[in-house]
Amino acid sequence: MNDQIRILLVDDELDFAETLAERLRLRSFDVNVVSRAEEALNTIDAGWKPDVVLLDLKMPGMDGMDALIEIRSREPDVETIMLTGHGAASSSIEGMKRGAFDYMMKPVDIGELIEKVEQAVAKKGNGG
């Protein structure tokens, strides 16, 4: 039996984030939702270590790219999937160069997202 996959969902669009989190919880994922990058870092620093971070690219304060760098410096083996609703594929590709596992355009397809999360966890489990 697999341990429950822990997902940290970081998105300032709380309606989107809560809806997505609920859909993931219904599929037995352990999801923690925060609306700002700083909250995500505080959550990780407080000891809640996710398997995968779903990270919005554009947020007030620290953006997703800076958050990605900070998360990777704290937890190098946590995989990150960038989420963007702004057609910013070039930024998402830049995120992958900086260590993100993958990126997805919003609104995300739940089946595709789950597949990417499972691939990220498998990569992590194989030592990256």
N, C-alpha and C positions, 0 to 999 in steps of 0.2 A: 504494500500500500504506500502510495506516495505521500510525502509530507505536503501540507497545504502550501501552495506557492504564495509568497508574500509580495504584494505589489504596492509601491508607493506612487500614488497618482498626484502629480503636481500641475495644477491648472487654475488660472484665475477666473475662468468661466465656470462658476460653481454649479449652475444647472447642468451643464454638460458633464462636469466631473462627477457629480452625485449620481446622475443617470447611468453613466458608464460604470461607476463603482458598483452600483446595485446590480447591473447586468453581469458583472464579473463575480460578485458575491453569490448570485444565483447559480453560478457554475463552480462554486466551491473554492474560489480564490479568497485569500485574506487581503483585503484592500484597506489602505489608510489614505485618506484624501486630505491634501493641504492646498491652499490657494496661492502660496508664494514660495519662491525658491528658498528664502531664508527659513521658512517653517520646515521645509524638507530637510535642510541641513540640521536644524535643531532636533528634528525627529530622529535622524540618523545618529547625531551626537548623543542623544538620550538613550541610545541602545536598541532602537527598533530598526533592525537591519533587513531591508527588503532583498528579495531575489532579483527583482526587476523594478526599475523606475520608469514610469510613463511621464515624460517631461514635456510640457508645453514650451514652445520656442519663445513666444512673445508674452511677457508678463511685466507688470509694473515692478519697479525696483530691480533686483537682479534678474536678468533674462535667462532663458533656458541654456544658452551657450555657456555663460559664466557658471551657472548652476552645474552643468555637466562637468566642467573642469573641477569644481569644488567637490562634487560627489565622487568623481574618479580619484581625487587625491586622498579622500577619506576612506573610501571603500573600493579599491581597484577591481575587485572581482564582482561588483554589482553591475549587471548589464542595464543599459539605458536605451529606451525607444523614444525618439523625439516625435512629438505631435505638433502639427502645424495646420492652421486653417487659413493661412495667408498666402498660399501659393509660393512659399519661400523654399522651393526645392534646393536652391543653391546653398541656403543656410543649413538645411538639413544634411546636405552632403558634407558641408564643412563640419557639422557635428559628428558625422561618421569618421571623418579624418581625425577628430579629437577623441575618438574612442566610443562613440555611440554605437550600439548594436545595429540599429536600423532606424528608419523614420516612416511615419504614416501621415497621410493627409486626413484632416477632419472633414466631415464626420467619418469616424472609423467604422469599418465593417467588423462586427464583434467576432465573427468566425476567423477572419484574417488576423485580428489583433491577438486572439487566443493562440493561434498558430505561431505568431511571432514571439509571444511571451514564452511559449513552450520551447521554441528553438533557442531563445536566449538562455533559458534555464539549462537546457541540454548543453549549450556551449560552455556555460559557466561550470557545469558538472564535469566537463571534459578538460578542465584546466584552461579554458579560453583558447 
